[in-house]
Amino acid sequence: MDKLVPARLGTSYRWLLASSWTTNFGDGIAMAAGPLLVASLTDEPFLISVAALLGWAPPLVFSLYAGVLSDRHNRRRIVLTANAVRVLILAVLVTTVATGTASVTVALVALGLLATAEVFADNTTATLTPMLVSRDDLAIANSRIQTGFITLNQLAGPPLGAALFAAGTAWPFLGQTLLVVAGTLLVSRVVLPPHGREATGRQTRELRKDLAAGFRWTLSHAAVRTLGLTILIFNVTFGAAWSVLVLYAQDRLGLGSVGFGLMTTVGAVGGLVGTGLYGWITRHVSLGDIMRVGLIIETLTHLGLALTRSPWLAAGIFFLFGAHAFIWGTTSITVRQRAVPTELQGRVGGVYTICVYGGLVVGSAIGGVLATKYGVTAPFWFAFAGSAVFVVALWRQVSRIAHDDEPHSERPLETVSA
C-alpha cells in the first residue's frame, strides 16, 4: 500500500483515491450499459444518438457553474450531495428496468440526470487533491487517480457492463448503484481544511466579469483560439460518428452486447499504450508533428470504420484511435498551459470545455439525423469528409498552435478525446 499510495499523501487522500476508483468503476460499467439499454428499447437511430447527446450536454451547460459552486461552498458536501442524487436516480432506473416498466423516455431522462449530477461530483472531486497533498506530491497523487480512471473506467468497466447487461438489463445499473454508494461512504471519510465562501451580489457581478475576461483572452490569443476552434470542429465530426457507435457495432460489425463493450476496451488499451509512450514520443517528435499525425489518424479512423465490416479490423482502428486520443489530450493541455497565464488557467479551461462538449453535442444531433436518413455509416462518411477538409485548412497553422519554438514538456493527461 505504501508503494502504491505513499503514507506522506495522507489518510484523507487515500479515502479520496479509493472513492475515485470505486465511482469510476461504476461509471465505466454504465458507459456500455447506458447505450445498450436505449438500443434495447428503440431501434430509432436518432433516439440512440440522443443518449450520447444527454451524456455530453451537461458538462457544456453546467461545468462553469459547477466550478463556481465548488469555489464558494463546502466541497465535500457538494460531492456527497451529488452522489446521493445519483443513487436516487439509479434506484428509480433499476426499479423500472427490473419491473419491465422502463421506456426509452425514462431511460433518456435518467441518463441525462445522471450525467448532470456527475458534472458536479466530478468537477468538485477534481479540486480536492490539491487541498490534501503538498504541491511536490501533486504529480504522483494525480497519476494514481488517472491510473484508476484508465484501468477501471476505460478498461474494466465497459466489458463488465456489457456482460452484466447480457445477463439481465437491470444488473449493470444495480452494480453502478452499489459502487456509487460505496464511493460516497469512502469520500465521507475525507477531512478537508477550511474553505469556501458564500456568494454575494457583488461577487456574482465579479464572476460575470471574470468569465467574460476568460472569453476575451481566448479570442485575442491566436494559438489558443485556433486550438479551441480545432477541438470544436473535430468534436463535431467525432460526435457525429460516435453518437451511433452502439448501433454501428451491432448492425455493421455484427457484434452483441459484450462485443460492443470490448470495442471500447480496445480503445482504452490503446490509450494506455499511448500514455506510456508519451514521454518517449515528445523526446523524439515535435509537438507540431504530433498534432499533425493526430489529425491524420482521426480523419482516417472515420474512413476506415465507414469502409470495414470486419470486427478485427475495426478493433485495430479503435486501438490506434485510443492511442491518438490520449496523446492528443496530453499535447493539447501542454499547449494551453504554456500559453495561458496562471491567473486565467481556470477560465480559459472553462472556455475550452465549452468547445469540447459543444462540438460533441452538435455532432451527436447531426449523427442521429444522418443515420436515420442514410444509414448507420453515413455519420462516419460525414466525419471523414469534414475532418479531411479541416486538416487541409489547418495544416500550416499547427506549428503556431503547438509553439514548436518552445521546449517540450509533459503535462497531466486529459480524459476527453478530441
N, C-alpha and C positions, 0 to 999 in steps of 0.2 A: 504493500500500500504506500509506503513512504517513497518508493521509487516512482510509482505511478503519480501520486499526489503528495509531494513533499510536505512534511509537517509544518514547515515555515509558512505555507499558504494559509494555514489556519483551519480550525474546525468548521467555521461558518462557510468557508469556500468549499469544503468537502461536501457539506449538505447541499450547497448550490449546485455543484457538479453532479451529484447523484440525482438531484431533481431534474437538471437539464437533460441528462442522459435518459432518464425514465420517460419524461414527456416527449422527447424527440423520438423515442422508440414508438410510442403511441401514435405520434403524428405520421411516422413512416408507414405504420400499418394502414392508417386512413388514406395515405397517398394513393394506394392502389384500390382500397375498398370503396372509397367515395365514388370515383368514376364508374366502377363496376356496378355499384348499386343503381346509379342513374341509368346506365346502359341496360340493366335488367328490368327497369320499369318503363323504358321507352326506347324505340329504335329510331327516333327522330334526331338526325344529326345536330340540328340547331339547339335542341334542348340539352344534348350531351355537351355541346360547346359552352352552353350557359353554365354548366357545372364548373368548367375551368374558369370562366369569367368571374364567377362568385368566389373563387379562391384567390383571384388576382386583384379584384376591385377593392376589397377592404384596405390593403396596405396603401393603395393610391389615395383613398379617401381619408383614412384615419391616422396614417403614420405620423404626420406633423403634429396633430393634436395629441397623440399618444406620447410623443416626446415632451411636449409642453407639460402634460399631466404628470409625467414621471419626475420632472424637474421641480414641481410645486407641491407634491404630496408624498406621503409615506410610500416608498416604492414596494416594500414587501407586502403592504396591504393591497396595493394595486394588483400585484401578481396573484395573491390569494383570491381576491375578488374575481378577477378574470378567469382563473381556473375553476372557481366554483360555478361560474356561469357556464363554462364549457361542460362541466359534469352534468348540470341540469339539462342542457340541450341534448347531450348524448343519451341521457336517461330516457328522454322523450323519444328520440330516434330509435333506440334499441327496443323500446316497448312497441312502437308502431311496426317496426320491421318484424319482430318476433310474433306479433299477433296477426300479421298479414294485412294490416290496415294502412301501410305506408303507400303513398302515392308519389309521383315524380315531383309534385309541388312541395310536399312535405320534405322530401329528400333535398331539394334545391334550397329551400328556406333554411333547413337545418345546417347544410354545408356552408351557406353564406353567413349565418350567425356564428358558427364555429370559427370561421376564418376571421371574422371581426373581433371576436374575443381573443383570438390568438395574436392579433396585431398588438393589443395592449399587453398581453402576457409576455410576448417575445421582446417587444421594444423595451419594456421596463426591465426584464431579466438581463438584457444586454448591458444595462447601466450598473448592475450590482457588482460585477467583478472588480472594477477599479475602486470600489468602496471597501473591498475586503482584502485585497492583496497590495503589496508595495509596487511602486512603479517598475522596479527592476524585475519583478516576478510576473508582470502582466503577459509577457510573451509565452511563458510556459503555461500560465493559467488559461489563456485563451486557446492555446494549442490543444489542451486537454478537452476543452469544450468542443472545439472544432472536430477533434477525433471522434467524439461521441456522435456528433451530427452526421459525419460521413458514414461511420460504420453502422449506426443504429437506424438513423432516419433514412439514409440513402441506400444502404446495402441490405441490412437485415429486415427492415420494416416492410417494404413493398412486397417481396415474395411471400412473407408470412401473412400479410394482409390478404393477398390474393388466395393463398391456400386456405385460410380461415373462411374466406367468403365462399369458396367452393364447398367447404364442409357445411356451411349454413350462413345465410346472409346476415344474421344478427351477430355472429361470433366476433368478427373483427371490431365492430363498434363496442361490443361489451369489453373486449380486450383493451381498446383505447380508453374506455371509461375507467377501468381499474388502474391503468397506468397513469392517467391524469390525476386520479385520487391519490395515488402513491406519490407522485411528483409534488402535489400540493402539500401533503404531510411533510415531505422532506424539506421543502423550501420554508415551511413554517418554523423550522428549527434555526434558520439563519438569523443572526443578530447583526443589525446594521448600525453604524454610527448615526448621530442626529443629522437630519437633512430635511429638505422640503420647506416650502413656504406657501402661504395662502395667496391666491391671486387677488389683486385689487383692480379697480377700473384703470388706474394709471399703468399698472403692469400689463393689462390687456392691450392698451394702446401701444405700449412699448413693444409688445410681442408682434403686433402687426407691422410696426416699423422695422423690426429686426428681420422678419420674414421677407419683407419687401427688399431689404438690403441684400439678402441672400440671392434673390432672383435677379436683382440688378447686377450684382457682381458676376454671376454666372453668364448673363447675356453679354457683359462687356469683355469677358476674357475669351479670346478666340479659341484657344485649345480646349478649355473645359466646355465651352458652348458647343463646339463640334463633337466632342466626346458624348455629351448629353444627347445631341441630335442623332449620333450614331446608334446609341443604345435604344433610343426611341424607335427609330426606323427598323432596326434589326429585331427588336422585340415585337413589332407589328407582324413581321414575316414569321418569326418563331412562334408567336402566339397563335397565328392562323393555323399553322401545321399541328402544333402540339395540343390544341384545344380538342381535336378529334382523334387523338392518338389511340385511345382505347378502342374506338370504332375501327381505326386503321389496322390495329393489331388483330382484331377479330375477323374483319371482313377481307382484308388484303393479305395478311400473313397467315390466317387460319389458326390463330393462337387462342387458347382458352384463358381462363382467369389467371391460372398460375403462370402461363407463358407471358402474359402481359406484365405481371409483376416482375418476372425475371428480366424482361427487357429493360425496365427501369433500373434494376440492379446492375446490369451490364454497363449502363451509362455511369453509374456511381463507381464501379470498379475502374473505369477509365478515368474518372475524376480523381480517384485515389492515386492512380499511377501518375497523372499529370501533376498532382500536388507534390508527390515525392520527387519528381524530376525538375520542379520549377527552379530550384536553386542552380542546378547544372545548366539548364536552358538559358537562364539570364546571364550566366558567365560566358556563354559562347554565342548568344544571339542577341541583337539589339532589340529594345522594346518595340521599335517601329516595325521590324521584320516579324516579331512575334504577333503583332496585331494584324499585319497583312496576311500572314499564314492563317491566323484565326478566322479572318473574314472569308478567305477562300474555303476553308474547311466547312464553315457554316453554310455557305452557298451550295457546295457540293453535297452536303448532308441532305438537304431538301431534294436535290435532283436524284440522288441515289435511292432515297425512300420512295420517291414518286415512281421510279422505274422498277424496283425489285418486288418480287413476290416471295423471295426466299427468306425465311426467318433467320437462317445462319448469316446471310449477307447483311440483313438488317441489324443483327446483333453486332457485327463488326463495325457498322456505321455508328450505332449507338455508343460503342466503346470509344471510338475516335472522337465523337462529338462530346462525350462526357469529359475526356481529357482536355479538349479545347475549351469547354465551358468554364472549368475551374482555372485553367491557365489564363484565359481572358479576364475572369473576375479578379484574379490576383494582379494582373497587369493594370487593369483599369483603376483599381483603388490606389496602386502605386503612383499612377499618373496624377490622379486627383490630389493625393496627399502631398505631392511635390509642389503642385501649382497653387493650392488653396491656402491662404493664411490661416494660422491656428484658430484665430477668433471667429472664422467663418466656416470651419470644417463641418459643424453640425447642420447649419442652414443650407450650405451648398449640397451636403449629403442628402438633405431632405428633398431638394430640387431634383437631384439625380434619381432618388427613389420614385418621384413622380414620373420621370421619363421612363424608368424601368417598367413600372406597372401600368402606366398609361399606354405604352406600346402593347403590352400583353392584353389589356382589356379590349382595345380596338381590334387587335389581331384575332382574338377569340371570337368576336362578333363576325368579322369577315370570314373566318374559317367555317363557322356554322352555316352561313348563307351559301358559301361556295360548295360545301359538302352536300347540302340539301339539294341544290340545283344541278350540280355537275358530277357528283360522286366523291368518294372519300379521298381520292388522290388529288382532287382539284386544289385544296389548300396547300399541298406540297409544291405543286407547279407554280402557284401564286408566290409562295415563299422563295422558290428558286429564282423566278424572274425578278422579283423585287430586290432580292439580295444582290443578284448579279448587276443590276443597274446601279445600285448604290455603291458597290465595290468599285466600279469604274469611276464613278463621280468622286469617291473619297480617296482614291489611291494615292494621289500626290499630297494629300493633307495629313496622312498618317504620321509622317515623321515629325511634323509640328505638334500633333496631339501627343505623341509619345515622348517629346523632349529628348530626342536622341543625343543631344549635346550634353546632357547631364549624366552623372554616374548612375548606374543601375543599383537598385536596392530591392530587397524583398519586403513585402507587407503582408498583413493577415489576409487570409482567404475570404472572399465574398461568397455568399450562398445562393445568389440569384444568377442564373446563367444569362448570357447575352442572347 
